[in-house]
């Protein structure tokens, strides 16, 4: 009895056909494979989960990586919120200062464009 080994790409092609609606028996007949159960085993192993359980296997580092990235995202969001608050305070201080100087904020910004205010 000869042992036939099929490539992963071939198995994935057959799985795709089954998931698109063909029966495992039809795919088995089309490609001359031993039995429909073989094709269904591939569907469970390589498929999208439509015909069996999907089991996700993670290494310890992957779990730690996900939690580290969630923590980093939370810290970035907090930093962004702090920057928004600082910008809002800066705008409010500028408005108060301009009000005390009897000047509009736009005029103050135009005056402060990087040029010297006094001649030497």
GUMIMI-236866 format. One record per residue: residue number from 0; residue in three letters; x, y, z of N, C-alpha, C in turn. Coordinates in Angstrom, 1 decimal, decimal comma. Example, Ala and Ser with C-alpha at 12.3 -4.5 7.8 and 13.67 -1.06 7.14 Angstrom:
% residues 2
<pt i="0" aa="ALA" n_c1="13,2" n_c2="-5,7" n_c3="7,8" ca_c1="12,3" ca_c2="-4,5" ca_c3="7,8" c_c1="13,2" c_c2="-3,3" c_c3="7,8"/>
<pt i="1" aa="SER" n_c1="12,8" n_c2="-2,2" n_c3="7,1" ca_c1="13,7" ca_c2="-1,1" ca_c3="7,1" c_c1="12,9" c_c2="0,0" c_c3="7,9"/>
//
This chain:
% residues 120
<pt i="0" aa="UNK" n_c1="0,9" n_c2="-1,2" n_c3="0,0" ca_c1="0,0" ca_c2="0,0" ca_c3="0,0" c_c1="0,9" c_c2="1,2" c_c3="0,0"/>
<pt i="1" aa="UNK" n_c1="0,7" n_c2="2,1" n_c3="-1,0" ca_c1="1,4" ca_c2="3,3" ca_c3="-1,1" c_c1="0,9" c_c2="4,4" c_c3="-0,1"/>
<pt i="2" aa="UNK" n_c1="1,8" n_c2="5,2" n_c3="0,5" ca_c1="1,4" ca_c2="6,3" ca_c3="1,3" c_c1="1,5" c_c2="7,5" c_c3="0,5"/>
<pt i="3" aa="UNK" n_c1="0,4" n_c2="8,3" n_c3="0,5" ca_c1="0,3" ca_c2="9,5" ca_c3="-0,3" c_c1="0,3" c_c2="10,7" c_c3="0,7"/>
<pt i="4" aa="UNK" n_c1="1,2" n_c2="11,6" n_c3="0,5" ca_c1="1,3" ca_c2="12,8" ca_c3="1,3" c_c1="0,9" c_c2="14,0" c_c3="0,5"/>
<pt i="5" aa="UNK" n_c1="0,0" n_c2="14,8" n_c3="1,0" ca_c1="-0,6" ca_c2="15,9" ca_c3="0,3" c_c1="0,0" c_c2="17,2" c_c3="0,9"/>
<pt i="6" aa="UNK" n_c1="0,3" n_c2="18,2" n_c3="0,1" ca_c1="0,9" ca_c2="19,4" ca_c3="0,6" c_c1="-0,2" c_c2="20,2" c_c3="1,3"/>
<pt i="7" aa="UNK" n_c1="0,3" n_c2="21,2" n_c3="2,1" ca_c1="-0,7" ca_c2="22,0" ca_c3="2,8" c_c1="-1,5" c_c2="22,9" c_c3="1,9"/>
<pt i="8" aa="UNK" n_c1="-0,9" n_c2="23,4" n_c3="0,8" ca_c1="-1,6" ca_c2="24,2" ca_c3="-0,2" c_c1="-2,7" c_c2="23,4" c_c3="-0,9"/>
<pt i="9" aa="UNK" n_c1="-2,4" n_c2="22,1" n_c3="-1,2" ca_c1="-3,5" ca_c2="21,3" ca_c3="-1,8" c_c1="-4,6" c_c2="21,1" c_c3="-0,8"/>
<pt i="10" aa="UNK" n_c1="-4,3" n_c2="20,8" n_c3="0,5" ca_c1="-5,3" ca_c2="20,6" ca_c3="1,5" c_c1="-6,1" c_c2="21,9" c_c3="1,6"/>
<pt i="11" aa="UNK" n_c1="-5,5" n_c2="23,1" n_c3="1,6" ca_c1="-6,2" ca_c2="24,3" ca_c3="1,8" c_c1="-7,1" c_c2="24,6" c_c3="0,6"/>
<pt i="12" aa="UNK" n_c1="-6,7" n_c2="24,2" n_c3="-0,6" ca_c1="-7,6" ca_c2="24,3" ca_c3="-1,8" c_c1="-8,8" c_c2="23,5" c_c3="-1,6"/>
<pt i="13" aa="UNK" n_c1="-8,7" n_c2="22,3" n_c3="-1,1" ca_c1="-9,9" ca_c2="21,4" ca_c3="-0,9" c_c1="-10,8" c_c2="22,0" c_c3="0,2"/>
<pt i="14" aa="UNK" n_c1="-10,2" n_c2="22,5" n_c3="1,2" ca_c1="-10,9" ca_c2="23,1" ca_c3="2,3" c_c1="-11,7" c_c2="24,3" c_c3="1,8"/>
<pt i="15" aa="UNK" n_c1="-11,1" n_c2="25,1" n_c3="1,0" ca_c1="-11,8" ca_c2="26,2" ca_c3="0,4" c_c1="-13,0" c_c2="25,8" c_c3="-0,4"/>
<pt i="16" aa="UNK" n_c1="-12,9" n_c2="24,7" n_c3="-1,2" ca_c1="-14,0" ca_c2="24,2" ca_c3="-2,0" c_c1="-15,1" c_c2="23,7" c_c3="-1,1"/>
<pt i="17" aa="UNK" n_c1="-14,8" n_c2="23,1" n_c3="0,0" ca_c1="-15,8" ca_c2="22,6" ca_c3="0,9" c_c1="-16,5" c_c2="23,8" c_c3="1,6"/>
<pt i="18" aa="UNK" n_c1="-15,8" n_c2="24,8" n_c3="2,0" ca_c1="-16,3" ca_c2="25,9" ca_c3="2,7" c_c1="-17,2" c_c2="26,8" c_c3="1,7"/>
<pt i="19" aa="UNK" n_c1="-16,9" n_c2="26,7" n_c3="0,4" ca_c1="-17,7" ca_c2="27,4" ca_c3="-0,6" c_c1="-19,1" c_c2="26,7" c_c3="-0,9"/>
<pt i="20" aa="UNK" n_c1="-19,2" n_c2="25,5" n_c3="-0,4" ca_c1="-20,5" ca_c2="24,9" ca_c3="-0,6" c_c1="-20,5" c_c2="23,4" c_c3="-1,1"/>
<pt i="21" aa="UNK" n_c1="-19,4" n_c2="23,0" n_c3="-1,6" ca_c1="-19,3" ca_c2="21,6" ca_c3="-2,1" c_c1="-19,3" c_c2="20,6" c_c3="-0,9"/>
<pt i="22" aa="UNK" n_c1="-19,8" n_c2="19,4" n_c3="-1,1" ca_c1="-19,7" ca_c2="18,4" ca_c3="-0,1" c_c1="-18,3" c_c2="17,8" c_c3="-0,1"/>
<pt i="23" aa="UNK" n_c1="-18,0" n_c2="17,3" n_c3="1,1" ca_c1="-16,7" ca_c2="16,6" ca_c3="1,2" c_c1="-16,6" c_c2="15,4" c_c3="0,3"/>
<pt i="24" aa="UNK" n_c1="-17,7" n_c2="14,7" n_c3="0,1" ca_c1="-17,8" ca_c2="13,5" ca_c3="-0,7" c_c1="-17,5" c_c2="13,9" c_c3="-2,2"/>
<pt i="25" aa="UNK" n_c1="-18,1" n_c2="15,1" n_c3="-2,6" ca_c1="-17,9" ca_c2="15,5" ca_c3="-4,0" c_c1="-16,5" c_c2="15,9" c_c3="-4,3"/>
<pt i="26" aa="UNK" n_c1="-15,9" n_c2="16,6" n_c3="-3,3" ca_c1="-14,5" ca_c2="17,0" ca_c3="-3,4" c_c1="-13,6" c_c2="15,7" c_c3="-3,4"/>
<pt i="27" aa="UNK" n_c1="-13,9" n_c2="14,7" n_c3="-2,6" ca_c1="-13,2" ca_c2="13,5" ca_c3="-2,6" c_c1="-13,2" c_c2="12,8" c_c3="-3,9"/>
<pt i="28" aa="UNK" n_c1="-14,4" n_c2="12,7" n_c3="-4,5" ca_c1="-14,5" ca_c2="12,1" ca_c3="-5,8" c_c1="-13,7" c_c2="12,9" c_c3="-6,9"/>
<pt i="29" aa="UNK" n_c1="-13,8" n_c2="14,2" n_c3="-6,8" ca_c1="-13,2" ca_c2="15,0" ca_c3="-7,9" c_c1="-11,7" c_c2="14,8" c_c3="-7,9"/>
<pt i="30" aa="UNK" n_c1="-11,1" n_c2="14,7" n_c3="-6,7" ca_c1="-9,6" ca_c2="14,6" ca_c3="-6,7" c_c1="-9,1" c_c2="13,2" c_c3="-6,4"/>
<pt i="31" aa="UNK" n_c1="-10,0" n_c2="12,2" n_c3="-6,2" ca_c1="-9,6" ca_c2="10,9" ca_c3="-6,1" c_c1="-8,9" c_c2="10,6" c_c3="-4,7"/>
<pt i="32" aa="UNK" n_c1="-9,3" n_c2="11,2" n_c3="-3,7" ca_c1="-8,7" ca_c2="11,1" ca_c3="-2,4" c_c1="-9,4" c_c2="9,9" c_c3="-1,7"/>
<pt i="33" aa="UNK" n_c1="-8,7" n_c2="9,3" n_c3="-0,7" ca_c1="-9,2" ca_c2="8,1" ca_c3="0,0" c_c1="-10,6" c_c2="8,2" c_c3="0,5"/>
<pt i="34" aa="UNK" n_c1="-11,0" n_c2="9,2" n_c3="1,2" ca_c1="-12,4" ca_c2="9,2" ca_c3="1,8" c_c1="-12,8" c_c2="10,6" c_c3="2,2"/>
<pt i="35" aa="UNK" n_c1="-14,1" n_c2="10,8" n_c3="2,3" ca_c1="-14,6" ca_c2="12,1" ca_c3="2,7" c_c1="-14,2" c_c2="12,5" c_c3="4,1"/>
<pt i="36" aa="UNK" n_c1="-14,0" n_c2="11,5" n_c3="5,0" ca_c1="-13,5" ca_c2="11,8" ca_c3="6,4" c_c1="-12,2" c_c2="12,5" c_c3="6,4"/>
<pt i="37" aa="UNK" n_c1="-11,3" n_c2="12,1" n_c3="5,5" ca_c1="-10,0" ca_c2="12,7" ca_c3="5,3" c_c1="-10,1" c_c2="14,2" c_c3="5,0"/>
<pt i="38" aa="UNK" n_c1="-11,0" n_c2="14,5" n_c3="4,1" ca_c1="-11,2" ca_c2="15,9" ca_c3="3,7" c_c1="-11,9" c_c2="16,7" c_c3="4,9"/>
<pt i="39" aa="UNK" n_c1="-12,8" n_c2="16,0" n_c3="5,6" ca_c1="-13,4" ca_c2="16,7" ca_c3="6,7" c_c1="-12,4" c_c2="17,0" c_c3="7,8"/>
<pt i="40" aa="UNK" n_c1="-11,5" n_c2="16,1" n_c3="8,0" ca_c1="-10,4" ca_c2="16,3" ca_c3="9,0" c_c1="-9,6" c_c2="17,5" c_c3="8,6"/>
<pt i="41" aa="UNK" n_c1="-9,3" n_c2="17,7" n_c3="7,3" ca_c1="-8,6" ca_c2="18,9" ca_c3="6,9" c_c1="-9,4" c_c2="20,1" c_c3="7,1"/>
<pt i="42" aa="UNK" n_c1="-10,7" n_c2="20,0" n_c3="6,8" ca_c1="-11,6" ca_c2="21,2" ca_c3="7,0" c_c1="-11,6" c_c2="21,6" c_c3="8,5"/>
<pt i="43" aa="UNK" n_c1="-11,6" n_c2="20,6" n_c3="9,4" ca_c1="-11,6" ca_c2="21,0" ca_c3="10,8" c_c1="-10,2" c_c2="21,6" c_c3="11,2"/>
<pt i="44" aa="UNK" n_c1="-9,2" n_c2="21,1" n_c3="10,6" ca_c1="-7,8" ca_c2="21,5" ca_c3="11,0" c_c1="-7,5" c_c2="22,9" c_c3="10,3"/>
<pt i="45" aa="UNK" n_c1="-7,8" n_c2="23,0" n_c3="9,1" ca_c1="-7,4" ca_c2="24,2" ca_c3="8,3" c_c1="-8,5" c_c2="25,2" c_c3="8,0"/>
<pt i="46" aa="UNK" n_c1="-9,7" n_c2="24,9" n_c3="8,3" ca_c1="-10,8" ca_c2="25,7" ca_c3="7,9" c_c1="-11,0" c_c2="26,9" c_c3="8,8"/>
<pt i="47" aa="UNK" n_c1="-12,1" n_c2="27,6" n_c3="8,4" ca_c1="-12,4" ca_c2="28,9" ca_c3="9,2" c_c1="-13,1" c_c2="28,7" c_c3="10,5"/>
<pt i="48" aa="UNK" n_c1="-13,5" n_c2="27,4" n_c3="10,7" ca_c1="-14,2" ca_c2="27,1" ca_c3="12,0" c_c1="-15,7" c_c2="26,9" c_c3="11,7"/>
<pt i="49" aa="UNK" n_c1="-16,1" n_c2="26,9" n_c3="10,5" ca_c1="-17,5" ca_c2="26,6" ca_c3="10,1" c_c1="-17,9" c_c2="25,2" c_c3="10,4"/>
<pt i="50" aa="UNK" n_c1="-17,0" n_c2="24,3" n_c3="10,3" ca_c1="-17,3" ca_c2="22,9" ca_c3="10,5" c_c1="-16,6" c_c2="22,2" c_c3="11,7"/>
<pt i="51" aa="UNK" n_c1="-16,3" n_c2="23,0" n_c3="12,6" ca_c1="-15,6" ca_c2="22,4" ca_c3="13,8" c_c1="-15,1" c_c2="23,5" c_c3="14,7"/>
<pt i="52" aa="UNK" n_c1="-14,5" n_c2="23,1" n_c3="15,8" ca_c1="-14,0" ca_c2="24,1" ca_c3="16,7" c_c1="-12,7" c_c2="24,8" c_c3="16,2"/>
<pt i="53" aa="UNK" n_c1="-12,6" n_c2="26,0" n_c3="16,5" ca_c1="-11,3" ca_c2="26,7" ca_c3="16,2" c_c1="-10,6" c_c2="26,9" c_c3="17,5"/>
<pt i="54" aa="UNK" n_c1="-9,4" n_c2="26,3" n_c3="17,6" ca_c1="-8,6" ca_c2="26,4" ca_c3="18,8" c_c1="-7,4" c_c2="27,3" c_c3="18,5"/>
<pt i="55" aa="UNK" n_c1="-7,3" n_c2="28,3" n_c3="19,3" ca_c1="-6,2" ca_c2="29,2" ca_c3="19,2" c_c1="-5,1" c_c2="28,8" c_c3="20,2"/>
<pt i="56" aa="UNK" n_c1="-3,9" n_c2="28,5" n_c3="19,7" ca_c1="-2,8" ca_c2="28,1" ca_c3="20,6" c_c1="-1,9" c_c2="29,3" c_c3="20,6"/>
<pt i="57" aa="UNK" n_c1="-1,6" n_c2="29,8" n_c3="21,8" ca_c1="-0,7" ca_c2="30,9" ca_c3="22,0" c_c1="0,4" c_c2="30,5" c_c3="22,9"/>
<pt i="58" aa="UNK" n_c1="1,6" n_c2="31,0" n_c3="22,5" ca_c1="2,7" ca_c2="30,8" ca_c3="23,4" c_c1="2,7" c_c2="31,9" c_c3="24,5"/>
<pt i="59" aa="UNK" n_c1="3,4" n_c2="31,6" n_c3="25,6" ca_c1="3,4" ca_c2="32,5" ca_c3="26,7" c_c1="3,8" c_c2="33,9" c_c3="26,3"/>
<pt i="60" aa="UNK" n_c1="4,7" n_c2="34,1" n_c3="25,4" ca_c1="5,1" ca_c2="35,4" ca_c3="25,0" c_c1="4,1" c_c2="36,2" c_c3="24,3"/>
<pt i="61" aa="UNK" n_c1="3,2" n_c2="35,5" n_c3="23,5" ca_c1="2,1" ca_c2="36,1" ca_c3="22,7" c_c1="1,1" c_c2="36,7" c_c3="23,7"/>
<pt i="62" aa="UNK" n_c1="0,8" n_c2="36,0" n_c3="24,7" ca_c1="-0,2" ca_c2="36,5" ca_c3="25,7" c_c1="0,4" c_c2="37,7" c_c3="26,4"/>
<pt i="63" aa="UNK" n_c1="1,6" n_c2="37,7" n_c3="26,8" ca_c1="2,3" ca_c2="38,8" ca_c3="27,4" c_c1="2,3" c_c2="40,0" c_c3="26,5"/>
<pt i="64" aa="UNK" n_c1="2,6" n_c2="39,7" n_c3="25,2" ca_c1="2,7" ca_c2="40,8" ca_c3="24,2" c_c1="1,4" c_c2="41,5" c_c3="24,1"/>
<pt i="65" aa="UNK" n_c1="0,3" n_c2="40,8" n_c3="24,0" ca_c1="-1,0" ca_c2="41,4" ca_c3="23,9" c_c1="-1,3" c_c2="42,3" c_c3="25,1"/>
<pt i="66" aa="UNK" n_c1="-1,1" n_c2="41,8" n_c3="26,3" ca_c1="-1,4" ca_c2="42,6" ca_c3="27,5" c_c1="-0,4" c_c2="43,8" c_c3="27,5"/>
<pt i="67" aa="UNK" n_c1="0,8" n_c2="43,7" n_c3="27,1" ca_c1="1,8" ca_c2="44,8" ca_c3="27,0" c_c1="1,3" c_c2="45,9" c_c3="26,1"/>
<pt i="68" aa="UNK" n_c1="0,8" n_c2="45,4" n_c3="24,9" ca_c1="0,3" ca_c2="46,4" ca_c3="23,9" c_c1="-0,9" c_c2="47,1" c_c3="24,4"/>
<pt i="69" aa="UNK" n_c1="-1,8" n_c2="46,4" n_c3="25,1" ca_c1="-3,0" ca_c2="47,0" ca_c3="25,6" c_c1="-2,6" c_c2="48,1" c_c3="26,6"/>
<pt i="70" aa="UNK" n_c1="-1,7" n_c2="47,8" n_c3="27,5" ca_c1="-1,2" ca_c2="48,7" ca_c3="28,5" c_c1="-0,6" c_c2="50,0" c_c3="27,8"/>
<pt i="71" aa="UNK" n_c1="0,2" n_c2="49,7" n_c3="26,8" ca_c1="0,9" ca_c2="50,8" ca_c3="26,1" c_c1="-0,1" c_c2="51,7" c_c3="25,4"/>
<pt i="72" aa="UNK" n_c1="-1,2" n_c2="51,1" n_c3="24,8" ca_c1="-2,2" ca_c2="51,9" ca_c3="24,1" c_c1="-2,9" c_c2="52,7" c_c3="25,2"/>
<pt i="73" aa="UNK" n_c1="-3,2" n_c2="52,2" n_c3="26,3" ca_c1="-3,9" ca_c2="53,0" ca_c3="27,4" c_c1="-3,0" c_c2="54,2" c_c3="27,8"/>
<pt i="74" aa="UNK" n_c1="-1,7" n_c2="54,0" n_c3="27,9" ca_c1="-0,8" ca_c2="55,0" ca_c3="28,3" c_c1="-0,8" c_c2="56,1" c_c3="27,2"/>
<pt i="75" aa="UNK" n_c1="-0,8" n_c2="55,7" n_c3="26,0" ca_c1="-0,7" ca_c2="56,7" ca_c3="24,9" c_c1="-2,0" c_c2="57,5" c_c3="24,8"/>
<pt i="76" aa="UNK" n_c1="-3,2" n_c2="56,8" n_c3="25,1" ca_c1="-4,4" ca_c2="57,5" ca_c3="25,1" c_c1="-4,5" c_c2="58,6" c_c3="26,3"/>
<pt i="77" aa="UNK" n_c1="-3,9" n_c2="58,2" n_c3="27,4" ca_c1="-3,8" ca_c2="59,1" ca_c3="28,5" c_c1="-3,0" c_c2="60,3" c_c3="28,2"/>
<pt i="78" aa="UNK" n_c1="-1,8" n_c2="60,0" n_c3="27,6" ca_c1="-0,9" ca_c2="61,1" ca_c3="27,2" c_c1="-1,6" c_c2="62,1" c_c3="26,2"/>
<pt i="79" aa="UNK" n_c1="-2,3" n_c2="61,5" n_c3="25,3" ca_c1="-3,0" ca_c2="62,3" ca_c3="24,3" c_c1="-4,1" c_c2="63,2" c_c3="25,0"/>
<pt i="80" aa="UNK" n_c1="-4,8" n_c2="62,6" n_c3="25,9" ca_c1="-5,8" ca_c2="63,4" ca_c3="26,7" c_c1="-5,1" c_c2="64,5" c_c3="27,4"/>
<pt i="81" aa="UNK" n_c1="-4,0" n_c2="64,2" n_c3="28,1" ca_c1="-3,3" ca_c2="65,3" ca_c3="28,8" c_c1="-2,8" c_c2="66,4" c_c3="27,8"/>
<pt i="82" aa="UNK" n_c1="-2,4" n_c2="66,0" n_c3="26,6" ca_c1="-1,9" ca_c2="67,1" ca_c3="25,7" c_c1="-3,1" c_c2="67,9" c_c3="25,2"/>
<pt i="83" aa="UNK" n_c1="-4,3" n_c2="67,3" n_c3="25,1" ca_c1="-5,5" ca_c2="68,1" ca_c3="24,7" c_c1="-5,8" c_c2="69,1" c_c3="25,8"/>
<pt i="84" aa="UNK" n_c1="-5,8" n_c2="68,6" n_c3="27,1" ca_c1="-6,1" ca_c2="69,5" ca_c3="28,2" c_c1="-5,0" c_c2="70,7" c_c3="28,3"/>
<pt i="85" aa="UNK" n_c1="-3,8" n_c2="70,3" n_c3="28,1" ca_c1="-2,7" ca_c2="71,4" ca_c3="28,1" c_c1="-2,9" c_c2="72,4" c_c3="27,0"/>
<pt i="86" aa="UNK" n_c1="-3,3" n_c2="72,0" n_c3="25,8" ca_c1="-3,6" ca_c2="72,9" ca_c3="24,7" c_c1="-4,8" c_c2="73,8" c_c3="25,0"/>
<pt i="87" aa="UNK" n_c1="-5,8" n_c2="73,2" n_c3="25,6" ca_c1="-7,0" ca_c2="74,0" ca_c3="25,9" c_c1="-6,7" c_c2="75,0" c_c3="27,0"/>
<pt i="88" aa="UNK" n_c1="-5,9" n_c2="74,6" n_c3="28,0" ca_c1="-5,4" ca_c2="75,6" ca_c3="29,0" c_c1="-4,6" c_c2="76,7" c_c3="28,4"/>
<pt i="89" aa="UNK" n_c1="-3,7" n_c2="76,4" n_c3="27,5" ca_c1="-2,9" ca_c2="77,4" ca_c3="26,8" c_c1="-3,7" c_c2="78,4" c_c3="26,0"/>
<pt i="90" aa="UNK" n_c1="-4,7" n_c2="77,9" n_c3="25,3" ca_c1="-5,6" ca_c2="78,8" ca_c3="24,6" c_c1="-6,4" c_c2="79,7" c_c3="25,5"/>
<pt i="91" aa="UNK" n_c1="-6,8" n_c2="79,1" n_c3="26,6" ca_c1="-7,6" ca_c2="80,0" ca_c3="27,6" c_c1="-6,7" c_c2="81,0" c_c3="28,2"/>
<pt i="92" aa="UNK" n_c1="-5,4" n_c2="80,7" n_c3="28,5" ca_c1="-4,5" ca_c2="81,6" ca_c3="29,1" c_c1="-4,2" c_c2="82,7" c_c3="28,1"/>
<pt i="93" aa="UNK" n_c1="-4,0" n_c2="82,4" n_c3="26,8" ca_c1="-3,8" ca_c2="83,4" ca_c3="25,8" c_c1="-5,0" c_c2="84,3" c_c3="25,6"/>
<pt i="94" aa="UNK" n_c1="-6,2" n_c2="83,8" n_c3="25,7" ca_c1="-7,3" ca_c2="84,7" ca_c3="25,6" c_c1="-7,4" c_c2="85,6" c_c3="26,8"/>
<pt i="95" aa="UNK" n_c1="-7,1" n_c2="85,1" n_c3="28,0" ca_c1="-7,1" ca_c2="86,0" ca_c3="29,2" c_c1="-6,1" c_c2="87,1" c_c3="29,1"/>
<pt i="96" aa="UNK" n_c1="-4,8" n_c2="86,7" n_c3="28,7" ca_c1="-3,7" ca_c2="87,6" ca_c3="28,6" c_c1="-4,1" c_c2="88,7" c_c3="27,5"/>
<pt i="97" aa="UNK" n_c1="-4,6" n_c2="88,3" n_c3="26,4" ca_c1="-4,9" ca_c2="89,2" ca_c3="25,4" c_c1="-6,1" c_c2="90,2" c_c3="25,8"/>
<pt i="98" aa="UNK" n_c1="-7,0" n_c2="89,6" n_c3="26,6" ca_c1="-8,1" ca_c2="90,5" ca_c3="27,1" c_c1="-7,5" c_c2="91,5" c_c3="28,0"/>
<pt i="99" aa="UNK" n_c1="-6,6" n_c2="91,2" n_c3="28,9" ca_c1="-6,0" ca_c2="92,1" ca_c3="29,8" c_c1="-5,1" c_c2="93,2" c_c3="29,0"/>
<pt i="100" aa="UNK" n_c1="-4,6" n_c2="92,8" n_c3="27,9" ca_c1="-3,8" ca_c2="93,7" ca_c3="27,1" c_c1="-4,6" c_c2="94,5" c_c3="26,1"/>
<pt i="101" aa="UNK" n_c1="-6,0" n_c2="94,3" n_c3="26,1" ca_c1="-6,9" ca_c2="94,9" ca_c3="25,1" c_c1="-6,4" c_c2="94,6" c_c3="23,7"/>
<pt i="102" aa="UNK" n_c1="-6,2" n_c2="93,4" n_c3="23,4" ca_c1="-5,7" ca_c2="93,0" ca_c3="22,1" c_c1="-6,4" c_c2="91,6" c_c3="21,7"/>
<pt i="103" aa="UNK" n_c1="-6,6" n_c2="91,4" n_c3="20,5" ca_c1="-7,2" ca_c2="90,2" ca_c3="20,0" c_c1="-6,1" c_c2="89,1" c_c3="19,9"/>
<pt i="104" aa="UNK" n_c1="-6,5" n_c2="87,9" n_c3="20,2" ca_c1="-5,5" ca_c2="86,8" ca_c3="20,1" c_c1="-4,8" c_c2="86,7" c_c3="18,7"/>
<pt i="105" aa="UNK" n_c1="-5,6" n_c2="87,0" n_c3="17,6" ca_c1="-5,1" ca_c2="86,9" ca_c3="16,3" c_c1="-4,0" c_c2="88,0" c_c3="16,1"/>
<pt i="106" aa="UNK" n_c1="-4,2" n_c2="89,2" n_c3="16,6" ca_c1="-3,3" ca_c2="90,3" ca_c3="16,5" c_c1="-2,0" c_c2="89,9" c_c3="17,3"/>
<pt i="107" aa="UNK" n_c1="-2,2" n_c2="89,3" n_c3="18,5" ca_c1="-1,0" ca_c2="89,0" ca_c3="19,3" c_c1="-0,2" c_c2="87,9" c_c3="18,6"/>
<pt i="108" aa="UNK" n_c1="-0,8" n_c2="86,9" n_c3="18,0" ca_c1="-0,1" ca_c2="85,9" ca_c3="17,2" c_c1="0,7" c_c2="86,4" c_c3="16,1"/>
<pt i="109" aa="UNK" n_c1="0,1" n_c2="87,4" n_c3="15,4" ca_c1="0,8" ca_c2="88,0" ca_c3="14,2" c_c1="2,0" c_c2="88,7" c_c3="14,7"/>
<pt i="110" aa="UNK" n_c1="1,9" n_c2="89,4" n_c3="15,8" ca_c1="3,0" ca_c2="90,1" ca_c3="16,3" c_c1="4,2" c_c2="89,2" c_c3="16,8"/>
<pt i="111" aa="UNK" n_c1="3,8" n_c2="88,0" n_c3="17,2" ca_c1="4,8" ca_c2="87,1" ca_c3="17,8" c_c1="5,3" c_c2="86,1" c_c3="16,7"/>
<pt i="112" aa="UNK" n_c1="5,6" n_c2="86,5" n_c3="15,5" ca_c1="5,9" ca_c2="85,6" ca_c3="14,5" c_c1="7,4" c_c2="85,2" c_c3="14,4"/>
<pt i="113" aa="UNK" n_c1="8,2" n_c2="85,6" n_c3="15,4" ca_c1="9,6" ca_c2="85,2" ca_c3="15,5" c_c1="10,5" c_c2="86,4" c_c3="15,2"/>
<pt i="114" aa="UNK" n_c1="10,0" n_c2="87,5" n_c3="14,8" ca_c1="10,9" ca_c2="88,7" ca_c3="14,5" c_c1="11,1" c_c2="89,4" c_c3="15,8"/>
<pt i="115" aa="UNK" n_c1="12,2" n_c2="90,2" n_c3="15,8" ca_c1="12,5" ca_c2="91,0" ca_c3="17,0" c_c1="11,4" c_c2="92,1" c_c3="17,1"/>
<pt i="116" aa="UNK" n_c1="11,0" n_c2="92,3" n_c3="18,4" ca_c1="10,0" ca_c2="93,4" ca_c3="18,6" c_c1="10,7" c_c2="94,8" c_c3="18,7"/>
<pt i="117" aa="UNK" n_c1="11,9" n_c2="94,8" n_c3="19,0" ca_c1="12,6" ca_c2="96,1" ca_c3="19,2" c_c1="13,8" c_c2="96,1" c_c3="18,2"/>
<pt i="118" aa="UNK" n_c1="14,2" n_c2="97,3" n_c3="17,8" ca_c1="15,3" ca_c2="97,4" ca_c3="16,9" c_c1="16,6" c_c2="97,6" c_c3="17,7"/>
<pt i="119" aa="UNK" n_c1="17,7" n_c2="97,1" n_c3="17,2" ca_c1="19,0" ca_c2="97,3" ca_c3="17,9" c_c1="19,8" c_c2="98,3" c_c3="17,3"/>
//
